[in-house]
Every structure is written in structure tokens, then in C-alpha cells.
Amino acid sequence: MPSFFDMYPYSLYIKVIAQRVREIIDQLLKDHGLNSSQAILLSHIHQSIEEHIEINRKYLEKTMALSGPSVTNLLNGLEKAGFITRTSNPKDGRNLRIDITDKAKQFLSERSDAFSKSEELITQGMSDAEKAMFVSLLTRAFENVEKQPPNE
């Protein structure tokens, strides 16, 4: 009888690679007091601020494709670690305004190479042409699953 990996190699390989990459990135970010999800969200917040986009939890839910509680949990961790501040929005008291701190700016300017190291690990031994093909195939796979409604 074929193994589960033999029957469903794409799903399982993607899952295992994603888990392993996350573990590696989390380990590399540990000294900064961040995990991979927090670092990605912090980068997204910083980019949005740079582009003069007003950000709040609802905006982050939509653009990061995360649930409200997930965004809140990540923001709580970033605030507790001193990477962001949340203040009342003077335009709309129901929304909190999110800003990054000097600590976050320092982290972002140094751009921890955790993500670069994970990219190098994933593509180790691949030629430039293979890397381009790999990105193309990953992009197509991503687009395919994005077309599928979540409850089907």
C-alpha cells in the first residue's frame, strides 16, 4: 500500500516545508523577541505607514488574511515587546491607531536576515533558472488555492 506521502505529495511536502521554515525563522528571530508571524505583521505595519495608509485591526485582518483574534493576539505581543504602540484614533475613537516604536525601526533597519536565510535554505542547490521556475510554480499554486472558496 502506498504511503500517505506517495498518495498526496504536494500537500504534505508543502505542509512540512512550511512548518520547518517557520521553526527556522522563529529560532533566528528569538534573540529579537519576535516570532515569524509577528515579524511579518510588523513589516506589513511599517510598509503601510511608509505608504501613508491608515492602519487599524480591521485593515490588518483584511490585508494579512487573518482572523480578528489572531491579529489582536499578534498586536498584543508586539505591543508587550515594545515594537508598537496603540492609541485612540483622533478621527474615530472606536479605532485604535497603530504606530511602530524606535525599537521596531531599529529591528526593521537591521532587517534580520532570518527570512533571507530561510529563502537560501529552501533554494539551496537550485540554479537561477530553477529558482525562477520554482517561484513561478509556487505562485500558480497559490493563485489556484486562492480561487477556491474556503467552505467548498
C-alpha positions as CSV (number, residue, x, y, z in Angstrom):
1,M,0.0,0.0,0.0
2,P,1.4,3.4,-0.9
3,S,2.3,5.8,1.9
4,F,0.4,9.0,2.6
5,F,3.4,10.9,1.2
6,D,3.2,8.8,-2.0
7,M,-0.6,9.5,-2.3
8,Y,-0.6,13.2,-1.5
9,P,3.0,14.5,-2.0
10,Y,2.1,18.1,-2.8
11,S,0.0,18.9,0.3
12,L,2.3,17.1,2.7
13,Y,5.6,18.4,1.3
14,I,4.2,22.0,1.4
15,K,3.0,21.5,5.0
16,V,6.3,20.0,6.2
17,I,8.4,22.7,4.4
18,A,6.2,25.5,5.8
19,Q,6.5,24.1,9.3
20,R,10.2,23.6,9.1
21,V,10.8,27.1,7.6
22,R,8.7,28.7,10.3
23,E,10.7,26.8,13.0
24,I,14.0,28.0,11.5
25,I,12.8,31.6,11.2
26,D,11.4,31.6,14.7
27,Q,14.7,30.4,16.1
28,L,16.6,33.1,14.2
29,L,14.2,35.8,15.4
30,K,14.2,34.5,19.0
31,D,17.0,36.9,20.0
32,H,14.9,39.9,18.9
33,G,11.9,38.7,20.9
34,L,9.8,38.1,17.9
35,N,8.4,35.1,16.0
36,S,7.9,34.8,12.3
37,S,4.2,35.9,12.4
38,Q,5.0,38.9,14.5
39,A,7.9,39.9,12.2
40,I,5.8,39.6,9.1
41,L,3.0,41.7,10.7
42,L,5.5,44.3,11.9
43,S,7.0,44.6,8.4
44,H,3.5,45.0,7.0
45,I,2.6,47.7,9.5
46,H,5.9,49.5,8.7
47,Q,5.3,49.3,5.0
48,S,1.7,50.6,5.4
49,I,2.9,53.5,7.5
50,E,5.6,54.3,4.9
51,E,2.9,54.4,2.2
52,H,0.7,56.7,4.4
53,I,-2.0,54.1,4.8
54,E,-4.1,54.4,7.9
55,I,-3.9,51.1,9.7
56,N,-6.1,49.5,12.2
57,R,-7.0,46.0,13.2
58,K,-9.7,45.6,10.5
59,Y,-7.2,46.7,7.8
60,L,-4.7,44.2,9.1
61,E,-7.3,41.4,9.2
62,K,-8.1,42.0,5.5
63,T,-4.6,42.6,4.1
64,M,-3.0,39.8,6.1
65,A,-5.8,37.3,5.7
66,L,-6.0,36.7,9.4
67,S,-8.9,36.5,11.8
68,G,-9.7,39.3,14.3
69,P,-8.5,37.3,17.3
70,S,-5.2,36.3,15.5
71,V,-4.5,39.9,14.7
72,T,-5.3,41.1,18.2
73,N,-3.1,38.4,19.7
74,L,-0.1,39.3,17.4
75,L,-0.6,43.0,18.1
76,N,-0.7,42.4,21.9
77,G,2.6,40.5,21.6
78,L,4.2,43.3,19.6
79,E,2.9,45.9,22.0
80,K,4.1,44.0,25.1
81,A,7.5,43.5,23.5
82,G,7.8,47.3,22.8
83,F,7.6,47.2,18.9
84,I,4.3,49.0,18.5
85,T,2.0,51.4,20.3
86,R,-1.7,51.7,20.1
87,T,-3.5,55.0,20.7
88,S,-7.0,56.3,20.2
89,N,-7.6,57.5,16.7
90,P,-8.4,61.2,16.9
91,K,-10.6,60.9,13.7
92,D,-12.5,57.8,15.0
93,G,-12.4,57.0,18.7
94,R,-13.7,53.4,18.0
95,N,-10.5,52.6,16.2
96,L,-7.0,52.3,17.7
97,R,-4.2,53.9,15.7
98,I,-1.1,51.6,15.4
99,D,2.4,53.1,15.3
100,I,5.8,51.5,15.4
101,T,8.4,52.3,18.0
102,D,12.1,53.2,17.8
103,K,12.8,49.6,18.8
104,A,10.8,48.4,15.8
105,K,12.5,50.9,13.5
106,Q,15.9,49.6,14.6
107,F,14.9,46.0,14.1
108,L,13.5,46.8,10.6
109,S,16.5,48.9,9.6
110,E,18.8,46.0,10.5
111,R,16.4,43.7,8.7
112,S,17.2,40.5,10.5
113,D,18.3,38.1,7.9
114,A,16.1,35.3,9.2
115,F,13.9,35.4,6.1
116,S,16.9,35.6,3.7
117,K,18.5,32.6,5.4
118,S,15.2,30.6,5.0
119,E,15.0,31.5,1.3
120,E,18.6,30.4,0.8
121,L,17.9,27.1,2.6
122,I,14.8,26.4,0.5
123,T,16.6,27.1,-2.8
124,Q,19.9,25.6,-1.9
125,G,21.4,23.7,-4.9
126,M,19.0,25.3,-7.4
127,S,20.2,27.2,-10.4
128,D,18.8,30.7,-11.1
129,A,16.5,29.2,-13.8
130,E,15.3,26.5,-11.3
131,K,14.6,29.3,-8.7
132,A,12.6,31.3,-11.2
133,M,10.6,28.2,-12.2
134,F,10.1,27.3,-8.5
135,V,8.7,30.8,-7.8
136,S,6.5,30.6,-10.9
137,L,5.1,27.2,-9.8
138,L,4.5,28.4,-6.2
139,T,2.8,31.5,-7.5
140,R,0.5,29.4,-9.7
141,A,-0.3,27.0,-6.9
142,F,-1.1,30.0,-4.6
143,E,-3.4,31.5,-7.2
144,N,-5.1,28.2,-7.6
145,V,-5.9,27.8,-4.0
146,E,-6.9,31.4,-3.6
147,K,-9.6,30.9,-6.3
148,Q,-11.2,28.2,-4.2
149,P,-13.8,29.5,-1.7
150,P,-12.9,28.3,1.9
151,N,-16.0,26.3,2.5
152,E,-16.0,24.1,-0.6
